[in-house]
Amino acid sequence: LKVRAADGLWDVMLAPPAAIERAGLTQQAVPKGARVTARGHKRTDGTKEIKTERLLIGGRTYDLYPARS
């Protein structure tokens, strides 16, 4: 996903397709312009990229890596 934040455009990296499907995340759940919150790990080199573990969209939480909770 590409997410526009106050500090610029971020690449939000998701899990492999099987994990995305297990979490119930579909393309329709993330319409263009939707407000999202990505929880995960930012790159240490300053690149605007986050490896997402949890994605919050419209009051729903998608746990892409539930074992890490």
VOGU-3710 file (C-alpha; in Angstrom, 3 decimals, decimal comma):
1> lkvraadglw> 0,000/0,000/0,000  1,010/3,615/-0,470  -0,058/5,811/2,453  0,126/9,585/2,579  1,113/10,847/6,044  2,027/14,260/7,432  5,704/13,530/6,730  5,270/12,227/3,184  4,357/9,118/1,218  5,050/5,772/2,899
11> dvmlappaai> 5,268/2,251/1,493  3,262/-0,038/3,768  4,515/-3,559/3,220  1,990/-6,283/3,989  2,368/-9,976/4,771  2,514/-12,789/2,214  -0,815/-13,456/0,437  -1,749/-16,420/2,669  -1,388/-14,315/5,827  -3,369/-11,454/4,288
21> eragltqqav> -6,168/-13,871/3,404  -6,104/-15,449/6,897  -6,475/-11,988/8,434  -9,563/-11,371/6,284  -8,015/-8,379/4,535  -9,334/-7,781/1,032  -8,650/-5,102/-1,533  -12,189/-3,802/-0,980  -11,400/-3,228/2,711  -8,859/-0,576/1,717
31> pkgarvtarg> -10,515/1,769/-0,770  -8,457/4,623/-2,176  -8,521/7,512/0,291  -9,361/5,296/3,286  -7,884/6,248/6,644  -5,500/3,551/7,854  -3,166/3,038/10,767  -0,251/0,662/10,224  1,511/-0,889/13,203  4,813/-2,587/12,631
41> hkrtdgtkei> 8,488/-1,830/12,116  10,012/1,094/10,217  13,213/0,697/8,258  16,284/1,826/10,152  17,888/3,496/7,132  15,302/6,305/7,032  13,431/4,975/4,002  9,703/5,656/4,364  8,691/2,012/4,551  7,001/0,008/7,294
51> kterlliggr> 6,667/-3,777/7,585  3,121/-4,055/8,859  2,044/-6,482/11,568  -1,362/-4,901/12,194  -3,503/-2,701/9,970  -6,456/-0,701/11,313  -9,073/0,411/8,802  -12,449/1,912/9,659  -12,515/0,563/13,205  -11,469/-2,950/12,195
61> tydlypars> -8,093/-4,469/13,016  -6,396/-6,899/10,658  -3,708/-8,941/12,463  -1,370/-10,032/9,703  0,953/-11,766/12,174  -1,291/-12,770/15,117  1,417/-14,903/16,741  3,415/-11,705/17,344  0,653/-10,092/19,430
//
